[in-house]
Amino acid sequence: MTADEIQTLIANSMACELCQVEGDGRHWYATVVSASFEGKRLIARHQQVNAAMGARLKTDEVHALSMKTFTPAEWTAQNNG
């Protein structure tokens, strides 16, 4: 898979203000900013992104996906703080 394909999978599964994916073809790193993360713990946020990936994580089509997940307010605070 490509970074663009992973980005599209995530963005099609949830409303994202930002979805950036980069990696080397096996190990991927995603930054996802979504209002749908409001009130959710980190594990629930990661489960939401993993669900967007579907079977691709289970079949090793995507070997590893590390992620940073933020609400829009958290993202603003991190980047303007």
C-alpha positions in Angstrom: 0.0 0.0 0.0 1.0 3.6 -0.4 0.7 6.5 2.0 -2.0 8.0 -0.2 -4.0 4.7 -0.1 -3.8 4.6 3.7 -4.7 8.2 4.0 -7.8 7.7 1.9 -8.9 4.7 3.9 -8.7 6.7 7.1 -10.3 9.8 5.7 -13.2 7.8 4.1 -13.9 6.2 7.5 -14.0 9.3 9.6 -14.2 13.0 9.2 -10.7 14.3 9.6 -9.4 17.8 9.7 -6.0 16.5 9.0 -4.7 13.1 8.0 -1.0 12.7 7.2 0.7 9.4 6.5 4.3 8.6 5.8 6.4 5.6 5.9 8.7 3.2 4.1 6.2 0.7 2.6 6.0 -1.5 5.6 6.1 0.8 8.6 3.7 3.7 8.6 3.2 6.8 10.7 -0.1 8.6 10.8 -1.1 11.9 12.3 -4.9 12.1 12.5 -6.9 15.1 13.7 -10.6 14.5 14.1 -13.5 15.9 16.1 -14.7 12.3 16.4 -11.9 11.8 19.0 -13.6 14.2 21.5 -14.1 12.5 24.9 -12.3 9.3 23.8 -9.2 7.8 25.5 -6.1 7.2 23.4 -6.9 3.4 23.0 -10.4 4.2 21.7 -8.9 6.7 19.2 -6.4 4.1 18.0 -9.1 1.4 17.7 -11.1 3.8 15.5 -8.2 4.3 13.1 -7.4 0.6 13.2 -11.0 -0.1 12.3 -10.6 2.1 9.2 -7.7 0.0 8.1 -9.9 -3.2 8.3 -8.2 -6.4 7.3 -5.2 -4.8 5.9 -3.5 -4.8 9.4 -4.5 -8.5 9.9 -3.2 -9.7 6.5 0.1 -7.8 6.9 -0.7 -5.7 3.9 0.2 -2.9 6.4 2.8 -4.4 8.7 2.8 -1.6 11.3 0.9 1.6 11.8 2.0 4.0 14.5 -0.3 7.0 15.0 -0.7 10.2 16.8 -4.4 11.2 17.3 -5.6 14.6 18.3 -8.9 16.5 18.6 -8.9 19.8 16.8 -8.4 21.7 20.1 -5.4 19.4 21.1 -3.9 19.9 17.6 -4.2 23.7 17.8 -2.8 23.8 21.3 0.2 21.6 20.3 1.0 23.7 17.2 0.4 27.1 18.6 1.5 26.6 22.2 
